[in-house]
Amino acid sequence: MLGGCIAVPVPQQAGPPDRLGLQPARFATLPGWSDDTHADALPAFAETCARLRQMPADRRLGGGEAAAPLAGRVADWLPLCDEAAAIAPGDHAAARDFFEARFRPWLASNTVTQPADPYGTFTGYFEPELTGSRRRRGAEQVPLLQRPPDLIAVDLGDFMPELAGRRTAGQVRDGRLVPYASRAEIEGGALDRRRLELLWLDDPIDAFFLHVQGSGRVRLAEGGIARVGFAGQNGHPYVPIGRVLVERGAMTLDQVSMQSIRAWLRANPGEARAVMQQNPSYVFFREIRGLRLDEGPPGAFGAPLTPGRSIAVDHVHIPLGIPLWIATRDPMTQRQLNRIVLAQDVGGAIRGPVRGDLFWGWGEEAAEAAGRMRERGLWWLLLPAELGRVAEAPAPTPAR
């Protein structure tokens, strides 16, 4: 239906699109490589492997033109998964040997800039904890909505190959896909009669930040905890309200953090709603059952997120599921943060070849670190060594 009768709006991008460049490297040159506790990355790698085992063996892991051939297919990863599973928990030396023997690091850069820029921005996110109810009552007046049945998500790459991995969403009217209601329109009642209320929360600011994070834990007035996760998005672009507050002169760029934004919203209740509605993006949720309390929510790759070891990426450039080596700084201590992470999630604000959003977990410490993290850094894609050797093999000499 989408291909035959619906005109799909294609977003126009100012300037040339970012492009991922990859330069082969050696593990000995990675900052802090010898200092990581490598076995601590294996549980997150095992979650990637569990997801891969559910996929067709010939499925490609994806990513941009530079990464896709080096990431290969699911079948290329399954032997690596079997080998990793045989490593004893906590055996950091064996885990390090495994990565060094079976993978090759590739330094990522943005090749649109001249010269190519290997530095990017790393932020953090977490799973917030909120309070609410399954029914509207007392203080619980802020609805958390389920995905509307008429919301249609579109992969723009199905229509224009150069937009592979980019998505939009809308609803069909008169045979055309048109924009869905914005945050302001939804909060103004555009969906009020649709009976989409999943839960009711007690704080609009907490609800807004739940939309930013994409998943959360809601402590229910009736007792128990409901886990909620991303179910859809209205297709509007994500606009960071920190940037809005900087443009208004409310704070400077170096003052922007989740904590400072939240404090400003609390201190300016008369303006808070209008500022939050400057971000037209709106997220719909689903309840996730069967998760342990010591387990993270599932990311876009389908694997449960591991605190400190799972990272959100721009899957237009970076294949989902792969390990990466990041070199950045801890936002709390300002010490070097160098470690193996797994590309297991995506995010509306995560765009570019060197752009990551590190999952910190849940609870107050995770919220503090995630809210303050905005660091420059580098990363290397860790891809199967055998595929790298094939990619770099010289072409056979044509027969005369």
N, C-alpha and C positions, 0 to 999 in steps of 0.2 A: 504493500500500500504506500509506504513512504517513498519508494522509488518511482511510483507511477503517477500519483495525482497530487502530491503535496509539495508546494514550493517551499524549499528550506532556506531560511535566512542564513547567509554566510558572513560571519564577522570579518570586518576589514581590519588588518593589522597595519599600524604605521611603521614604516621601515621594514627592512628584510627580517625574516624570521630567524631566531637563534638556531645555530647548528652545533652539534656536538662534535668535537675533535678528540681523538684518542691517540696518545703517545705511549708506546711500550715502555715499561719501567722494570726495575728489579726490586724485590722485597727488601734488600739491604738498604735501599735508598728511601724507603717509606719512613716518614718521621715517627719515631717511637715504636716501630714495628716490634722490636724485641721486648718491649715493656708491657705489651697487652697480655691479658689473661685469656689466651686464645680459645681455651675450652669453654669459656663463658659464652662464646658466640654460637656454640654447637646446638643448644636447645632451640634458638631462633632459626638456625639452619635446618634443624629437624622439622620445624613447623613448615618451612618452605618445601621440604621434601615430601611431607605428608600431602600437601596441596598438589605438588607435581605428580604424585602417584595417582591422583584422581583425573589427570588430564590425558588426552590422546598422546601417544608417544611421539607422533610426528608434528605436534604443535610447536610453533616457534615461540620463544619467550618474548619476542618483540623488541621494542626500543627503536631508536633512530637508525638511519642508514649506516652510521659508523659502528654501532653496537650490535645490531641484529645478527650479522654473520658470525661475530665472535661469541655471542650468547648461545647460538645454535637452537636445538630442539630439546624437548623434554627428554627424549631418549639419551641425549648426550650427558644429562645430569644424573640419571638414575644410578649409574655405577659410582658416582661421587657420593651420592646419598648413602649407598650401602657401605661405602668405606668409612664415612663419617660416623655412621651408627655403631661401628665396631670400636670406636674410641671410648675409653673409660671416662666417666665423668670426672672432671677436675684434672685430667692429664693434659696440662697445657703444652708440654713439650711435644706430645704426639699430635695435638691439634695444630700446633705451629708447623710441624713437619708436613702434615696433611695439606695445609693451605699452600705451603711453599712448593710441594711436589706436584700438586694437581691443578693449581691455578696460576694465572699470570696477571700482574697488576697493569692497568692502563690508566695513565693520568688523563682526566677529563678536562676539557676546556671549551670555552665558547669561541668558535672560530669566526663569528660575524665581526667581532671586534678585531682591530688590527693594531698591534699584533694580537694573536689569540690570547685570551685571558683565562688562566686556570683558576682564578679565585672567584668564589661565589659566597652567597649568604646562607647561613644555617640558623634556623629558628627552632623552637620547641613547642610541643603540644602535650596534652595530658588528658586523662579521663576525669572530668569534674564530678563532684558529688553534690547533689541537690536534694531538696525536700519537696514533696508533692503528694498527690492523691490520685486515685483512679476515678474520682468523681469531683465535680466542682463543689467546693465547700469552703466556707470561712476565708482564709488567706489564699487558698489555692484558686487563683482566678486567671492564670496565664496558660493557655492551651498549648500542648505539644501535639502537633498534627501528624497524622499518618499521610502517606503518599496518596494524592488524589488519583482516582482511576483514569482521568482524562489527561494526565500529565504524560507526555511522550518525550522520551530521551532519544537523541539522534547522535550517532557518531558521524561527524562531518567527513571523515575519511572515506565513508561509503560513497560520497558524492564528488569529493575532490581529493585525490591522493596526497596532495601537499598538506592537507589538514588532518592526516591520519593521527588518531589519538585525541583530537580535539572534539569536544562534545557541546551540544546545546540542548535545550528542552523548550517545550511549548505545548500548545493545544491546537487542535484542528478546528478551523472555522471556514466554512464554504470552500473546503478542499485545499486550504492553505494552512501551513504551520505558522501560528502567530505567537508572539511572546506571552508567557504565562503571567499571572498577577505578580507584582513586585512585593517586597516586604511591606512597604507602606500600605499597599492595597489589601494585602492579606490581613495585616493587623487592623485595617480599617473595616474589615468585615466581609471581604470578597468571597470567603469560603465558609462563612458562619453557618449556613444551612446545609452543609454537606455531611455533617456528622463524622468528621475526621478526627475528633479529639481522642488521642491515645491516652494522655495523662494530663493532669492539671498541676502546674508549678506555682510556687508562692512568690516568685521574684522575677520581674521582667528582665533585669540586668543579668541574673544568673542564666535565664533562658537564652538571652542573646549570646552569651559566651558558650553555651552548650551548642548552639548553631555553628559557632566558629570551630569548636573542637571536633564535632561530628559524632561523638558518642559520650555516654555518661551513665552514672549510677544515681537513681532516684530513690531516696529513702521515703517510703510510703507512710502516710498517716495511718493506714490500716494495718501496718506492720510489714516487715520485709523490705527487700530492695529489688527494684526493677532495673534491668540493664537495657539501655536503648542505644540504637545505632543508626547510622545513615541509611535512608531508604530512597532518597531522591532529592533533587535540587531544582529550583524553578527555572534554571537556565539563565538567570541574570548574572552579570559579572560580579565577582567579589570585590568590594571596595573596603579597604581597611580604614576603620574610623579613626585610627591613630593619625593617619594622613589628613583626615578631615579636621581633626583638632589642631594639627600643626598649621594647616592653611588658615584656620580661624584665629591663630595666635594664642590658643589656649595652653600650648606647651611647645617646647622645641623638639626637634627630631631626636636628639640624644636623650630626652626625657621619656620617650615613648616606650611603654611596656604594658603588659596586661594589667599590672598592678596600678600604674598611673592612670590608665584609661578608666579602669573600674572606679578609682577614687574620684576622678572628675565627674563621672556619671552620677555617683552617689551625692556629690557635693552640689550638683546642678540638676535637681530633679525636674525643673521646669523645661529644661532643654534636652534632657537625656533621650527622650523618645525620638525627637526630631533628628538628633545626631545619629542614633542607631539606625534610623530609617534611611540615612544616607547610603547605607549598604543595602542595595536592592536584592541581594542574594538571600534566598530563604531555603532552609533545609527541612525536609520531612523525615520522620523517624519510624522505626519499627522496634518492637520489643524483642530482645534476644534472650531466649531461655536456654537453660542448661549450662551456663558458664559458671565455673568456680569463682569464688570471690578473690582468689589469688591468681586469677587468669585475666589477661588483658582482653579488650574487645577485638573482634576480627577486623582486619584492615581490608583495603580494596583487593588485595591479592587472595583474600579468603582465609588467611592464617591468623591465629590469635597474635596480637602484638606483644612483644617482649620489652619491658622497660629498659631503656638504655641501649637496646640492640636492634630495635625496629625503627625504620626511618621512612618518611613519606618523600616521594620523588615525583618528578615530571615524567610520566611514562611515555610521553612522546619521544624522549631522548633516552631514558634509562629503562632497561628491561625489568619488569617486576619479578621479584623473587631472588635476585642475585645478591651476593655479598659485595660490600664496598668497604674500602678503608677510608675513614675520614680523619682529617687533621684540622682541628679547630680549637676553641677554648671553652672551658667549663664556665657557664655564666655566673656561678656562685663564687668560685674560687679564683677565676681567671688563670688557672693552670691549664696546660695543654690537655686537650681531650682527643686522644688518638686511639681508635679502636675499630674492630670489624663490626659493621652493622648490616642489616638485611633490608633490601628495598621491598617493603611489604605493604605500602599504603600510598595514597595520592592525596592531594589537597587542592582546593580551589585557588589558593594563593601561591601554590608551588609551581613555578614556571621557570624553565631554563635548564641548560645542561648541567650547571653547577649550582643547584638549589635544593637544599634538604631541610626537612622538618623532623627533628628527633623526638621520638615518643619517650616521655619520662615516667609514665606510669600513672598512678592515682594517689590521692592524699595530698596533704598540705605541702610537703617537701617537693613533690612532683609539680604541683601548681606553681610554686615559687620559682623553681628552676626553669620551667617551660615559659612562664610569663616574662622572665628576664632575658631569655636567650635571643640574641641577635648578633651573631658573630661572623666574621669573615673566615674563610677556610678553603681547603682543598679536598678533593676526594679522588680515589682511584677505583675503577671498576675491577673486581676480581672475577675473571672469566676463565673457563676451562682452558688449560694450557695447550691441550691437544688441538683445539680449534684455532688457537692463535698461531700455532706452528703451521697448520694447513693454510691459514690466511696469508702468511708471510712466505710460503714456499714459492720459489721462482716458477714462472710459467714454463711448461715444456717447450723446447726448441722445435719449431715447425719442421717437419720432414721436407727435405729438398726433393 
